[in-house]
Amino acid sequence: MKMVDVGSKEKTERVAVARGMLRMSTESLVRLRERKLEKGDALEAAKLAGVMAVKRTPDLIPLCHPIGISGAEVQLELGTDGVEIAATVRTVERTGVEMEALTAVCAAALTLYDMLKSGDRGMHLTDVRLTHKSGGKSGTFEQA
């Protein structure tokens, strides 16, 4: 096993967007909308957890390069059966930020789960995926 040598690559602007869905009961969605959970505002906590996870990705993914992050944002959208999570990460580096975006989605979802689990242990995280990647030698990738 080895970390890939990216030293000869040029630094370019790179962007990655990942998405996922945390499905939950109607009761849990109501609790989220009312923002009256015992632990506090789960939506804001989840956004913060996602951004923090971006910065810690190399600590969690063994062969992931530690890189400078120029921006990270986590968005949450409440739907009829759960919360759609989107993370956008930007850098100017020799390697991309796909892993950071995916990690942000998972950390945000796990934070929501933690804050809602007392009333809904049946929540489940689905459809975690990379939906956009740009920059670098391989160019642009788009997926719905």
SEDRENFI-622124 format. One record per residue (C-alpha): residue number from 1; residue in three letters; x, y, z. Coordinates in steps of 0.001 Angstrom, whole numbers, plus 524288, in hexadecimal, padded with zeros to 5 digits. Each point is the difference from the previous one (the first is absolute). Layout:
<sites>
  pos  code      u      v      w
  NUM   ala      X      Y      Z
...
</sites>
This chain:
<sites>
  pos  code      u      v      w
    1   met  80000  80000  80000
    2   lys  80484  80DC9  7FD77
    3   met  7FB59  80DE8  7FF16
    4   val  8000D  80412  7F1A9
    5   asp  80ACF  809C0  7FCC0
    6   val  7F976  80C5E  7FAEA
    7   gly  80C51  8085B  800A6
    8   ser  80175  80144  7F14F
    9   lys  7F1ED  80445  7FDD1
   10   glu  7FC9D  80E4E  7FE33
   11   lys  7F7BE  806F4  80A09
   12   thr  7F2AC  802E8  7FA2F
   13   glu  7F302  80492  80540
   14   arg  7F7FC  7F433  803BF
   15   val  7F1E9  7FEDD  8047A
   16   ala  7F845  7F444  804B4
   17   val  7F1B0  7FECD  8039B
   18   ala  7FA79  7F437  80718
   19   arg  7F216  7FCF7  80404
   20   gly  7F8D0  7F689  808A8
   21   met  7F2AC  7FE06  80628
   22   leu  7FCDF  7FD2F  80E36
   23   arg  7F279  7F9EB  80004
   24   met  7F7FA  8012B  80C56
   25   ser  7F26B  7FFD9  805B7
   26   thr  7F668  80B30  7FE93
   27   glu  8012F  80245  80EA1
   28   ser  80EAC  8020A  7FED2
   29   leu  7FE18  809A7  7F4EA
   30   val  7F67A  807A8  80871
   31   arg  809E4  80041  80B20
   32   leu  80A66  8050F  7F698
   33   arg  7F72E  80A9D  7FA76
   34   glu  7FC36  804AB  80D8E
   35   arg  80E67  8002D  80424
   36   lys  7FC3D  7FBBE  80DB6
   37   leu  808CB  7F468  8026B
   38   glu  80605  7FD13  80D2B
   39   lys  80DD7  8015C  7FA92
   40   gly  7FD07  80CA5  7F8A9
   41   asp  7FEDD  803D7  7F1B4
   42   ala  80321  7F392  7F88A
   43   leu  80040  8069D  7F2BF
   44   glu  80A83  809B8  803DF
   45   ala  807A7  7F580  8072F
   46   ala  7FFB0  7F74C  7F3E5
   47   lys  8050C  80AE8  7F738
   48   leu  80B1C  802AD  8095E
   49   ala  80336  7F180  80139
   50   gly  800D2  7FEE2  7F136
   51   val  80985  80B56  7FEE1
   52   met  8082C  7FABA  80B38
   53   ala  80060  7F2A4  7F970
   54   val  80570  80606  7F390
   55   lys  80BBF  804C1  807AA
   56   arg  80209  7F2B2  80681
   57   thr  7FE30  7F727  7F426
   58   pro  80E64  7FBEB  7FF1A
   59   asp  7FF10  7FB77  80E28
   60   leu  7F4B7  7F6F3  7FC7F
   61   ile  8037A  7FB21  7F266
   62   pro  80D6C  7F98C  800DC
   63   leu  805D5  80395  7F2B2
   64   cys  7F956  80D23  7FE21
   65   his  80957  80B7D  7FE4B
   66   pro  7FF41  80B2D  809BF
   67   ile  7FD4C  80BF4  7F79A
   68   gly  7FC97  80E33  801A1
   69   ile  7F174  80254  7FF49
   70   ser  7FBF2  80D1D  7FA6F
   71   gly  7F17A  7FE5F  802CD
   72   ala  7F5ED  7F671  80535
   73   glu  7F145  80124  80125
   74   val  7F590  7F679  80489
   75   gln  7F1D2  8020D  7FC43
   76   leu  7F446  7F8EB  805A5
   77   glu  7F2A5  7FF67  7F9C6
   78   leu  7F47C  7FA45  8074A
   79   gly  7F74A  7F7C4  7F75B
   80   thr  7F407  7F7B3  8023D
   81   asp  8075D  7F3E5  8047C
   82   gly  80D12  8050C  804A7
   83   val  80B1B  80992  7FE69
   84   glu  807B4  8019E  7F360
   85   ile  80E18  80349  80332
   86   ala  8092D  806AE  7F65F
   87   ala  80E43  8036C  8024E
   88   thr  8085D  80881  7F728
   89   val  80EB3  80077  80214
   90   arg  80A0B  80861  7F8D3
   91   thr  80EC9  8001E  7FF57
   92   val  80B6D  8041C  7F78C
   93   glu  8088A  7F3FF  8010E
   94   arg  80657  7F480  7F91A
   95   thr  7F528  7F69A  803C7
   96   gly  7F14B  800D7  800F4
   97   val  7F651  8017C  80B10
   98   glu  7F674  7F51B  7FCF5
   99   met  802F7  7F8B7  80C96
  100   glu  7FE5C  80C68  807F5
  101   ala  7F28B  8029B  7FA1D
  102   leu  7FB8D  7F1F8  80242
  103   thr  80511  80035  80DEA
  104   ala  7F8AF  80CB4  802A0
  105   val  7F31D  7F9EC  7FBB2
  106   cys  80206  7F437  808CD
  107   ala  803E9  80815  80BDA
  108   ala  7F448  80906  7FE59
  109   ala  7F6E3  7F448  7FF02
  110   leu  805FB  7F95D  80BD5
  111   thr  7FE67  80C7A  807DF
  112   leu  7F198  800BA  7FC76
  113   tyr  7FE85  7F1A5  8037C
  114   asp  8068C  80221  80D21
  115   met  7F74D  80B75  8035D
  116   leu  7F361  7F939  7FBC9
  117   lys  80288  7F1DA  803BA
  118   ser  7F8C4  80099  80CF3
  119   gly  7F33E  800C7  7F87E
  120   asp  80367  7F92A  7F33A
  121   arg  809D1  7F4E3  7FF7E
  122   gly  7FAF9  7FBFA  7F282
  123   met  8066F  80B26  7F8A0
  124   his  808DE  7FBEE  7F4DF
  125   leu  80A08  806AD  7F77F
  126   thr  7FE75  7FD5A  7F17A
  127   asp  80514  80427  7F2D1
  128   val  80D0B  805B9  8046E
  129   arg  806BF  8037B  7F34D
  130   leu  808C9  80975  7F8E6
  131   thr  7F7AB  80895  7F72B
  132   his  80A40  80970  7FAC3
  133   lys  80EB3  8008F  7FEC5
  134   ser  807C2  809EC  7F85F
  135   gly  80E3F  8037B  7FE5A
  136   gly  80C0A  7F7DB  7FE40
  137   lys  8046C  7F742  7F4FB
  138   ser  7F38C  7F7E5  7FF44
  139   gly  7F74C  80BF1  7FDDD
  140   thr  7F1CC  80121  803BB
  141   phe  7F6EE  7F54D  804FA
  142   glu  7F148  801E4  801A7
  143   gln  7F5EF  7F6AD  80579
  144   ala  7F20E  80270  80480
</sites>
